[in-house]
Amino acid sequence: MTPEQKGFLLLSVVKMLVVFTALMVVVALLTLAERKVSAWMQNRIGPNRTGPGGLLQPAADGLKNFLKEETTPALATTPIFLLAPALAFIPALMLSCVIPFAAPLPVDFDVTWPLLGQIAYHGALPMAVTDLPIGFLFVLAISSMGVYGIALAGWSSNSKYALLGGLRASAQMISYEVAMGLSLIPVLLMTGNVRFSEIVRTQQDGLPLVLPLFLSFFVYLISGFAETSRLPFDMPEAESELVAGYHAEYSSMKFSMFFIAEYANVTTICMMVATLFFGGWDIPFTSWDEQGGVLQTLATFLVFVLKTGFWVFFVMWIRWTLPRFRYDQLMALGWKFLMPLALAYIVVIAVTLWGLDTALPDGSPVLKSSVLALLNVVLGAVVFFGLDRGTLLGRPSGPGRPTSRPATVRS
Amino acid sequence: MAIGVKVMTRPGKEVSYLRATLKGMALTFKHITQPSVTMQYPEQKSTNEWTVASRWRGTHRMLTDEQGRAKCVACGLCPQICPANCIKLVPGEDEQGNRYPLIYEIDEFRCVFCGYCQEVCPEEAIHVGVHYENAEYSRDRFVYDLERLTSQTHAVSTLWDPADPKGQ
């Protein structure tokens, strides 16, 4: 192995450890943040007894979960029952490894260590565990794996509530994955790449993609809510209907793993939104952050954390604002509104981009983005008006609107 | 007999999904900026907005006279009226013929805190108290004997609001 390969390997392992640790800490803090935000929104204080301002509450919760009794239902399919939390947990953690969280760090070292020998690394170190060439396709693919854990958990628990929860989860995730995948195609059309670093670079040159691709962002955000089964789409674990849904039979750390997976998914969705639509680690309106340096890496990391943090707050904000959807409304929104909208939007964006490339072959990216942004204002207004009035959602199906008089019942 | 089902037509024009969502989000955000109403209980036991009512009926107190003896004359009215039958009274009599309680025990677990004992007491001896922190390590500690009843110092219940005795 050459010293460069060794250096790459070593730095990758270090990055993995750092990202994994950071993610677990973030997840722990998110459980606290969720409770705090909900408390603030209800004029309460929230957990404030353990540690300064309640900061040690996640640790206390974690300890409690470790010490609780692990139960397995007598009629559960034990191997799958044991496997399911891991199947939900691992993909959730894998997702975060492709998202760049800071500007590349210039690294230049050449040392000789005992046992390892000569280790060297020269050049910019991408601040993601790996800057995969398949970028967000990887995220889409792996996030779909998470549904296996949930569906199998529901199935193997041998409980009606859990089964219904798992069933709902799989139906919901499959439905919204379609809209989610389609909503990212305009991003691909704009940037011409699925690699995260390239997407960030495109946004540095032009505008953040939320402006030219607002409707994509909108669809992606809603699908993201549904994918992570957060309120208002938390049908898989609807407390008032299904006790706790797919994890009704789980206790102790196995339950905790589903919990961690959910929050890791929320973090990933928020990081994706920040990266794909809000310029990732890029500091807007300045090119100082692109010069490369330790300070730049730190500053861009901070900006990335802020952007992600805002969207995490947004997720919680929505959660404590909206009630749960009815299941048929959820399906109608996914299939009858978001998917056609995403499809139509692909066509519109493709045509506009082709038109712009033909009309302004050497127009700057900012100009093209601005034209698209203007287009989005118009489209957005139309879609929002239609959505607001409910005309785009179509007629509600189900028992809400019988077509004829109900049959008379003799008593 | 047909079951009458009223079929509602869905509202059309006045429907609002997004505006209602945004309105709701504005509302929840407004609440973040508002001060919290939580009372920090163990440190803070009452606020300007909330105090324990003077009519609160909690664990009992036996009032004492100047010599520190219980005012009780062991007339037996309170065990008689007690709906939960939680008062145990064994009367005694001293040389001057004054009756006093030999044993006076209240089982606070059986007590329903109706306050009849206080109402019926001719000597204003037994009272229900304005008190709610009653945690103990064992069940038998909840049978309060005479010594415990006389040594407690919390406020006694007024049973009715002195400003509004008829509850109007």
Contacts between the chains, C-beta under 8 A, distances in Angstrom:
chain1	res1	chain2	res2	distance
A	37	B	32	7.7
A	39	B	36	7.3
A	40	B	31	7.0
A	40	B	32	4.5
A	40	B	36	7.3
A	41	B	28	4.6
A	41	B	29	7.9
A	41	B	31	5.0
A	41	B	32	5.9
A	42	B	31	6.8
A	43	B	31	5.8
A	43	B	34	5.6
A	43	B	35	7.4
A	43	B	36	5.2
A	43	B	37	5.0
A	43	B	38	7.8
A	44	B	36	5.4
A	44	B	37	7.4
A	44	B	38	5.2
A	45	B	36	4.9
A	45	B	38	4.5
A	45	B	40	7.7
A	317	B	25	6.2
A	317	B	28	6.4
A	317	B	29	7.0
A	318	B	25	7.2
A	320	B	28	5.7
A	321	B	21	7.3
A	321	B	24	4.5
A	321	B	25	5.1
A	321	B	27	7.6
A	321	B	28	4.6
A	322	B	21	6.5
A	322	B	24	6.6
A	384	B	18	5.7
A	387	B	17	5.9
A	387	B	18	5.6
A	388	B	15	7.8
A	388	B	16	5.6
A	388	B	17	5.4
A	388	B	18	4.2
A	388	B	19	5.5
A	389	B	12	8.0
A	389	B	13	7.5
A	389	B	15	5.7
A	389	B	16	7.5
A	389	B	17	7.9
A	390	B	12	8.0
A	390	B	15	4.4
A	390	B	17	5.9
A	393	B	17	7.6
A	396	B	10	6.8
A	400	B	10	7.2
A	401	B	7	7.7
A	401	B	10	6.7
A	402	B	7	6.1
A	405	B	7	7.9
A	406	B	3	7.7
A	406	B	5	4.8
A	406	B	7	7.8
A	408	B	2	4.0
A	408	B	3	7.5
A	409	B	2	6.9
A	409	B	3	5.5
A	410	B	1	7.1
A	411	B	1	5.2
